[in-house]
């Protein structure tokens, strides 16, 4: 046989496409050519494949070998096609089971010694293969646990190219090799052991945090250093409901695509806290050849925390505006487009000025007025208009030192949030939404549960005064429904509108 065929997967964002890898021998000048819109990393595979085969005692024939990656108009990036190219090339001359090759997807990078090296994005790649009807995959041994998270797929974790060849019926000696290890897993930023009961003297802020969790609302906390902004933000994932199967797989796929090892499905919502020096690409994602998800994609289903928001670049903050509305982010590059989910809860924390003492009782602010305006001006009006809850925190005084968040711990708060979300999901069961933060303004104002004129009078007055835009009007209604859900009410009351107005702008109805 002079033509060998098998399958690989290429990823464009989270979207995976099957690639048929064909290898053909011809009686021309000896060479190894890879065609099919391959990027530089794929184009260099010929040298990795050549050396890996030679060092595995499986030398390639000294003839012209052409590897075609089909469909040819689909851009191919990365090193994940190495194994598929190698095994298809070996099948051109050796007695490898063609039926087995045709039923198997091969994912992995080859080292020059013939061992399979782990690659990012194995989980979404295997999931894409499963959606395409493939039920057998070969992956590097270090990615085996990650690939086995996809149900209904037979996974073979191969240490070396020899193992792959034996898997397809080739009689080759077994050599004991040490598997290439997976990268060391970094500890998650969020910590499920952080408890709300540890928060001292900020009962109002804890109540607002619970409202934000109940409805999935975006939150801004402003206050001096030491007021507890970061402490509160890091406890938000611990009171959110656990991720369901689809959300957990999506979160794990995004971690895998980012190059982080994945061994199990985490049910705790993700928590991302990029440094204030992060670029626009680090926040929203990007890359010249291989597009990687940014912080907003990795936070999808969980929390994106921007500490010291006034220190971020204005362009980076404004780049969040479109994802906050649409729940997704599209990254366009020449020849392809990648789409990532971006349905996260945004939590911003900022000081009132660069020194942090502006408006703090008993403290002296040394910042010029121009510096204060420039500092707060980083948070543009359109971005603030997309924030549902705005909190102003003060440092804890001696009189409030023993006040531990009203005695409520994370377990009790999580149960309240779960019950509120269940009420919202039941109310919205005939709509495309499941949380209050997702509901459209038109449905809130004119739908079957729209508040009566007497109920929304404080909100109409705030709109008339110019305290709110129409977008802010809708956001206050969403927060009001979360307040009502926490109170187990089926209809909005004036008190719910008043509480939501206060949480949005400190406006009392």
C-alpha positions in Angstrom: 0.0 0.0 0.0 1.4 3.4 -0.9 -1.4 5.6 0.7 -2.0 5.7 4.4 -5.0 7.5 6.0 -6.0 8.4 9.5 -7.6 11.3 11.4 -6.5 14.3 13.5 -8.2 17.3 15.0 -7.4 21.0 14.6 -8.9 23.6 17.0 -10.0 27.2 16.2 -10.8 28.5 19.6 -13.1 25.9 21.3 -14.3 24.7 17.9 -12.7 21.5 16.7 -12.7 20.1 13.2 -11.7 16.6 12.0 -8.8 16.5 9.6 -8.1 13.6 7.4 -4.4 12.9 7.2 -3.3 11.2 4.0 0.3 10.1 3.2 1.4 9.0 -0.2 4.7 7.5 -1.6 5.9 8.4 -5.1 9.0 7.5 -7.1 10.4 11.0 -7.2 13.3 12.8 -5.6 13.3 11.8 -1.9 11.6 14.4 0.2 8.9 14.9 2.8 6.3 17.5 2.0 3.3 18.6 4.1 0.4 20.3 2.2 -3.0 21.6 3.3 -2.7 25.2 4.6 -0.3 24.3 7.4 1.3 26.9 9.6 4.9 26.9 10.5 4.6 24.5 13.5 2.7 22.0 11.3 5.2 22.5 8.4 8.1 21.7 10.7 6.4 18.4 11.6 8.3 16.6 8.8 11.6 16.9 10.7 10.1 15.8 14.0 8.3 12.8 12.3 11.5 11.8 10.4 13.7 11.7 13.5 11.0 10.2 15.8 10.5 7.3 13.3 14.2 6.8 12.9 14.8 6.7 16.6 11.9 4.3 17.1 13.5 1.8 14.6 10.7 2.6 12.2 12.6 4.6 9.5 10.5 6.2 6.8 11.1 5.0 3.2 13.7 7.0 1.2 11.3 8.1 -1.5 9.1 11.2 -1.9 6.5 11.3 0.9 3.6 13.7 0.7 1.3 14.3 3.6 -2.0 16.0 2.8 -4.2 17.6 5.5 -7.8 17.6 4.3 -9.9 19.8 4.0 -7.1 21.8 2.5 -8.8 25.2 3.0 -9.0 24.8 6.8 -6.1 26.5 8.5 -4.0 24.1 10.6 -2.0 25.3 13.6 0.1 23.7 16.4 1.9 20.4 16.8 -1.1 18.2 17.6 -1.1 16.6 14.2 2.4 15.1 14.5 1.3 11.6 15.6 -1.4 11.4 12.8 1.2 12.4 10.2 3.7 9.9 11.5 1.4 6.9 11.6 -0.1 7.7 8.2 3.4 7.9 6.8 4.4 4.6 8.3 1.3 3.0 6.8 2.4 3.8 3.3 4.9 0.9 3.4 4.3 -1.1 6.6 1.7 -3.7 7.5 -0.5 -1.5 9.6 -4.3 -2.2 10.0 -5.9 0.3 7.6 -9.4 -0.3 9.3 -8.0 0.5 12.7 -6.4 3.7 11.4 -9.6 4.8 9.8 -11.5 4.5 13.1 -9.0 6.3 15.2 -8.2 10.0 15.9 -4.5 10.7 16.7 -3.6 13.7 18.8 -0.2 14.6 20.1 3.3 16.1 19.5 6.3 13.9 18.8 9.7 14.3 20.4 12.8 13.5 18.5 13.2 10.3 20.6 9.8 9.0 19.5 8.0 9.8 22.7 4.6 11.6 22.6 4.6 15.0 24.3 1.4 16.5 25.8 -0.3 19.3 23.9 -2.9 21.9 25.0 -6.5 21.5 24.0 -6.8 17.7 24.2 -10.2 17.9 26.0 -12.0 20.1 23.4 -10.2 18.1 20.6 -11.5 14.8 21.9 -14.9 16.3 22.4 -14.9 17.5 18.8 -14.0 14.0 17.7 -16.8 12.5 19.7 -19.3 15.0 18.2 -18.1 13.9 14.7 -18.9 10.3 15.5 -15.4 9.0 16.3 -15.1 6.6 19.2 -11.4 5.9 19.5 -8.6 8.3 20.1 -4.8 8.1 20.8 -3.4 10.8 23.0 0.0 11.3 24.8 0.1 9.4 28.1 0.2 12.7 30.0 -3.1 13.8 28.5 -4.9 10.4 29.1 -6.8 11.5 32.2 -8.0 14.7 30.5 -9.2 12.8 27.4 -11.1 10.3 29.5 -13.4 13.1 30.7 -15.2 12.8 27.4 -17.8 10.0 27.8 -18.3 7.4 25.2 -14.8 7.5 23.8 -12.1 4.8 24.0 -8.9 6.5 25.0 -5.4 5.0 24.5 -2.6 6.9 26.3 0.6 6.2 24.3 4.1 6.7 25.7 5.9 6.5 22.3 5.3 6.1 18.6 6.1 2.4 19.1 3.0 2.0 21.3 0.9 3.6 18.6 2.2 1.4 15.9 1.6 -1.8 18.0 -1.9 -0.5 18.7 -2.6 -0.7 15.0 -1.2 -4.2 14.5 2.5 -3.5 13.6 4.9 -6.1 14.9 7.5 -3.9 16.7 9.6 -4.5 19.8 8.5 -3.0 23.0 10.9 -0.6 24.7 10.4 0.6 28.2 10.4 4.4 28.1 9.5 7.0 30.7 6.4 9.0 29.7 6.8 12.7 29.1 5.3 14.3 32.2 2.5 16.8 32.1 3.2 20.4 33.1 3.0 21.1 36.8 -0.5 22.1 37.7 -0.8 25.7 39.1 -3.0 26.1 42.1 -6.3 27.7 41.3 -6.6 31.4 42.3 -9.9 30.9 44.0 -10.0 28.9 47.3 -13.1 27.0 48.2 -12.2 27.1 51.9 -12.5 30.9 52.1 -15.6 31.6 54.2 -17.9 34.6 54.4 -17.9 34.2 58.2 -14.4 35.6 58.2 -15.6 39.0 57.0 -15.7 41.4 59.8 -17.8 44.6 60.0 -19.1 44.6 56.4 -22.6 43.1 56.8 -24.1 45.4 54.1 -21.4 44.5 51.7 -21.9 40.8 52.4 -25.7 41.2 51.7 -24.9 42.9 48.4 -22.5 40.1 47.5 -25.3 37.6 48.1 -27.6 39.6 45.9 -24.9 39.7 43.2 -24.5 35.9 43.4 -28.3 35.3 43.4 -28.7 37.1 40.1 -25.3 36.8 38.4 -24.8 40.6 38.6 -21.7 42.6 38.0 -20.3 44.4 41.0 -18.1 47.5 41.7 -16.5 48.0 45.1 -14.9 51.3 45.9 -13.1 52.0 49.2 -9.8 52.7 50.9 -7.1 50.1 51.2 -7.9 47.6 54.0 -11.7 47.9 53.7 -12.0 44.3 52.6 -12.7 44.6 48.8 -10.4 41.7 47.8 -11.5 39.6 50.8 -15.1 39.9 49.7 -14.4 39.2 46.0 -12.4 36.0 46.7 -15.3 34.6 48.6 -17.8 35.1 45.8 -17.1 31.8 44.0 -17.7 29.9 47.2 -21.3 31.1 47.4 -22.2 30.5 43.7 -23.9 27.2 42.7 -21.7 24.4 41.5 -21.2 24.1 37.8 -23.4 21.6 35.9 -21.8 19.0 33.6 -21.8 21.2 30.5 -20.4 24.2 32.3 -17.7 22.1 34.0 -16.6 20.6 30.7 -16.5 24.1 29.1 -14.4 25.5 32.0 -12.0 22.5 31.8 -11.8 22.8 28.0 -10.8 26.5 28.4 -8.1 25.5 30.9 -6.8 22.8 28.6 -6.7 25.3 25.7 -4.8 27.7 27.8 -2.1 25.0 28.3 -3.1 24.2 31.9 -3.2 20.5 32.8 -6.7 19.0 33.4 -7.1 15.8 35.4 -10.7 16.2 36.7 -13.8 18.3 36.3 -14.0 21.1 38.9 -17.5 22.0 40.0 -16.4 25.3 41.8 -16.9 28.2 39.4 -13.6 29.6 38.0 -12.0 32.7 39.5 -9.7 34.8 37.4 -7.7 37.8 38.8 -5.3 39.2 36.2 -2.8 41.8 37.2 -3.5 45.4 36.4 -0.7 45.5 33.9 -2.5 42.9 31.7 -2.9 43.9 28.1 -6.0 43.9 26.0 -5.0 40.6 24.5 -4.4 39.0 27.9 -7.9 40.0 28.9 -9.9 39.2 25.8 -7.6 36.6 24.2 -5.6 36.6 21.0 -2.4 35.4 19.4 -1.0 35.6 15.9 -1.1 32.0 14.8 -2.8 30.0 17.6 -5.6 31.9 19.3 -5.6 31.4 23.1 -8.5 32.3 25.4 -8.0 35.4 27.6 -9.0 35.9 31.2 -12.6 36.7 30.3 -13.0 33.3 28.6 -11.3 31.4 31.4 -13.6 33.1 33.8 -16.8 32.1 31.9 -19.2 30.5 34.3 -17.4 32.1 37.2 -15.9 35.4 38.4 -13.5 37.9 36.7 -11.9 40.0 39.4 -10.1 43.2 38.5 -8.4 44.5 41.6 -7.1 48.1 41.5 -9.3 48.7 38.5 -8.1 52.4 38.3 -4.6 51.1 37.5 -5.8 49.2 34.3 -5.4 50.8 30.9 -8.5 52.5 29.6 -8.4 50.4 26.4 -8.3 47.2 28.4 -11.3 48.1 30.5 -13.3 49.3 27.5 -12.6 46.1 25.7 -14.9 44.4 28.3 -18.0 46.3 27.2 -19.0 44.2 24.3 -18.5 40.8 26.1 -20.5 42.0 29.1 -23.5 42.5 26.8 -23.2 39.5 24.4 -21.7 36.9 26.7 -19.1 35.9 24.1 -16.0 37.3 22.4 -15.0 36.9 18.8 -11.3 37.2 17.8 -10.7 37.8 14.1 -7.4 37.0 12.4 -6.5 36.8 8.7 -8.1 33.6 7.4 -10.0 32.5 10.5 -12.2 33.6 13.4 -12.3 32.2 16.9 -15.3 32.5 19.3 -15.0 32.0 23.0 -17.6 32.1 25.7 -17.5 35.1 28.0 -20.4 34.9 30.4 -18.8 35.8 33.6 -19.5 37.9 36.7 -17.3 41.0 36.7 -16.1 42.3 40.0 -14.2 45.6 40.0 -12.4 46.9 43.1 -10.9 50.4 43.2 -9.5 52.9 45.6 -11.2 56.4 45.7 -7.9 58.0 44.5 -4.3 56.9 43.8 -3.3 57.2 47.5 -6.5 55.6 48.7 -7.4 58.3 51.3 -9.8 60.5 49.4 -13.0 61.0 51.5 -11.7 58.7 54.3 -12.6 60.1 57.7 -9.4 60.9 59.7 -7.1 60.3 56.7 -5.3 62.9 54.5 -5.4 62.7 50.7 -2.3 64.0 49.0 -3.5 63.5 45.5 -4.0 66.6 43.2 -7.6 66.9 42.0 -6.5 66.3 38.4 -4.9 63.0 39.4 -8.1 61.9 41.2 -10.2 62.7 38.1 -7.7 60.9 35.8 -7.7 57.9 38.2 -11.4 57.5 38.4 -11.8 58.4 34.7 -10.3 55.0 33.8 -13.8 53.6 34.6 -15.7 55.1 31.7 -19.4 55.9 31.8 -20.4 53.2 29.3 -18.6 50.6 31.4 -20.1 51.7 34.7 -23.5 51.7 33.0 -23.1 47.9 32.6 -22.4 47.4 36.4 -25.5 46.3 38.3 -24.3 47.0 41.9 -22.0 49.7 43.1 -20.7 49.5 46.7 -18.9 52.1 48.7 -17.0 50.5 51.5 -15.4 52.1 54.6 -12.6 50.8 56.9 -13.9 48.8 59.8 -14.1 50.8 63.0 -13.6 49.5 66.5 -17.3 49.6 67.2 -17.9 47.1 64.4 -15.0 44.9 65.0 -17.1 42.0 66.4 -19.6 42.1 63.6 -18.8 39.0 61.5 -21.0 39.4 58.4 -24.2 39.0 60.5 -23.1 35.5 61.4 -23.7 34.0 57.9 -21.1 31.7 56.6 -20.5 30.6 53.0 -22.6 27.4 53.4 -25.7 29.3 54.5 -25.2 32.0 51.8 -24.8 29.4 49.1 -28.1 27.8 50.1 -29.8 31.1 49.9 -28.3 31.8 46.5 -29.3 28.3 45.3 -32.9 28.8 46.4 -33.0 32.2 44.8 -31.7 30.9 41.5 -34.2 28.1 41.6 -37.0 30.6 41.9 -35.6 32.7 39.0 -35.2 29.6 36.8 -38.8 28.5 37.6 -40.1 32.0 36.8 -38.1 32.1 33.5 -38.8 28.5 32.5 -40.6 29.6 29.3 -37.9 32.0 28.3 -34.3 31.5 26.9 -32.9 32.9 30.2 -32.1 31.3 33.6 -30.7 34.1 35.7 -31.9 37.6 36.3 -28.8 39.2 34.9 -29.5 37.6 31.5 -33.1 38.8 31.1 -33.8 41.4 28.4 -35.0 44.9 29.4 -38.0 44.7 27.1 -39.3 41.5 29.0 -38.6 43.2 32.3 -40.5 46.3 31.4 -43.4 44.9 29.3 -43.4 41.2 29.9 -46.1 39.2 31.9 -44.4 40.1 35.2 -43.7 43.8 34.5 -44.1 45.9 37.7 -47.2 48.1 38.0 -46.7 51.9 37.6 -47.0 52.4 41.4 -44.3 49.8 42.1 -41.8 51.3 39.6 -42.5 54.9 40.4 -39.2 55.4 42.3 -37.4 54.0 39.2 -39.3 56.2 36.8 -38.4 59.2 39.0 -34.7 58.3 38.9 -34.8 58.0 35.1 -36.6 61.3 34.8 -34.0 63.1 37.0 -31.2 61.7 34.8 -29.8 59.5 37.6 -30.2 56.5 35.4 -29.9 55.7 31.7 -32.4 53.3 30.2 -29.8 50.5 30.4 -29.3 51.4 34.0 -33.1 51.3 34.5 -33.2 47.7 33.2 -30.3 46.7 35.4 -32.0 48.0 38.5 -35.0 45.9 37.6 -32.8 42.8 37.3 -31.3 43.5 40.7 -34.8 44.1 42.2 -35.9 40.6 41.0 -32.8 39.1 42.7 -33.7 40.9 45.9 -37.3 39.6 45.6 -36.0 36.0 44.9 -33.9 36.1 48.0 -37.0 37.2 50.0 -39.1 34.4 48.3 -41.5 36.8 46.7 -43.3 36.1 43.4 -43.8 39.8 42.5 -41.8 42.9 42.8 -42.6 45.3 45.6 -41.6 49.0 46.2 -39.0 47.9 48.8 -37.3 45.7 46.1 -37.0 48.6 43.7 -35.7 50.8 46.5 -33.1 48.3 47.6 -32.0 47.8 44.0 -31.7 51.6 43.4 -29.6 51.9 46.5 -27.3 49.1 45.4 -26.9 50.7 41.9 -26.2 54.3 42.7 -26.8 54.8 46.4 -30.1 56.4 45.3 -33.0 55.9 47.8 -36.4 55.7 46.1 
